[in-house]
Structures are given as C-alpha cells and as structure tokens.
Amino acid sequence: MRREKRIETVCAHLKRAKIFADVGCDHGYCSEYALKNGLCEFAIFSDISAQSLKKAETLLMPYVKAGRARGVVGDGFAGIGRETDEVLIAGMGGFEIVKILSDETHGFLPETFVFQPMHDSERLRRYLLENGGYIERDFTFRDGKFYDLIVGHRRKEGETPQSYSAAELEFGRDNIRERPQAFLEWLQKKLLDIERYIVEAGTSLKEKSRTAFEERAEKLKGVLSGEIK
C-alpha cells in the first residue's frame, strides 16, 4: 500500500523512545513505522473515534498481540501517561494541538515531539516556546498540499530558551533561514491567490479589506525576497 510522502516525512523525524504515542493515529502508519524500525519499545495509538481506531487496530494487531502496542479511544492525551517519551500529532490544527498540550487534566509537554499542524502553526510555535519547548526543526514541505512540520523536545535544565523573530514565529524558523523550495512555492502561491482575488473582486472589495490584502501581499513579497527575516 502506498504511503504518502507526508507520512514518510513525518516518520523520518521520529527519534528513539521507550514509549511512543501517536495521537489521532488515523490508519496507524506512523506507529507501524516506529515499531517496525525499532524506534520504540511500546506504542500507544489513539483516536477520539472508536470507529476510526479500528483501522489502526487492524494494521497493528500483530504488535498488539505481542504486547508491544495498545489502542486507546480518547480525546487528546486521555489514556496516555506522562511517562510517554515521544508524542506525534499529525493532521490536526495548531489550536487543537495547543488545547491537547495545555489541557488541565491530561495535558503535558512530552520529552520529544513531532507535530504536523494543518493550520495555526504560529499559535503552536508560540505556545511551545513559552511553555518549555525547544524547536529543533520547523519547516514547510509539499505532498500535493503544503504542510508544516515542527520537531523538538522539552527544554532541558540549563538549556537557553529560544528567541524567534516575528517572521520566524509566523512562517517557521527553518523556512526563514534556509528558504526551502517548498516554502518558496507556498509563498508564491499565497501571493498569487491574493493578487488574483484583488483583481477579481474589483470595486466590490471594500477599501479596508483591499488595504489588508495589499499589506499581506507586501509582507509575502518581503519574505519571498529575503528582506523580511
């Protein structure tokens, strides 16, 4: 069965862990990858929907029977203990991920993490930096659509907190500093979308809205040229 480049890219950034948790696991491909490649001793795969979890349970049944994996029906970190070394959350919005991490009952910042937010990446970056996280990799990649990947760990004792620029918070540090091709393509697409919308909307676009779109376009141009860092 074909594995999406998105899944392959996410899994390529997993580290070795004693206990690995895949929250919102969908088909369970990432848990299978971690187990098959010896990246964890035990995997917890969870989903809020029992029906959705069945797909992963079917795929991972050999590991479940061997006592190396366990499926959990639950919201966020419910059923996932704080002893979990590494957590993967892929395919949710940044706001949802922050909500999971900050939940008063079950939330915690894991020792290592791999997050692939579908949107609101800036909100997630800000939360991590302000709540003991250290971001190691933070970039955009493409698999048909564009995706952000944020990889890091809980800040160690004595480790200096990171300071992100406004542009790095909004767009991702590696994108601003290394300018990967996928990120440049994303910028060009967003800029083209805005410019096309302004033209198509014509005089029906209110002045305040037009100004906001034009300002956004100028910012994207500044990032694209490297002027905004």
Secondary structure, DSSP 8 states (H G I E B T S, - for coil): ----HHHHHHHTT---EEEEEEET-TT-HHHHHHHHTTSEEEEEEEES-HHHHHHHHHHHHHHHHTTSEEEEE-STTTT--TT--EEEEESS-HHHHHHHHH-TTT----SEEEEE-SS-HHHHHHHHHHTTEEEEEEEEEESSSEEEEEEEEE--TT-------HHHHHH-HHHHHH--HHHHHHHHHHHHHHHHHHHHHGGGS-HHHHHHHHHHHHHHHHHHHT---
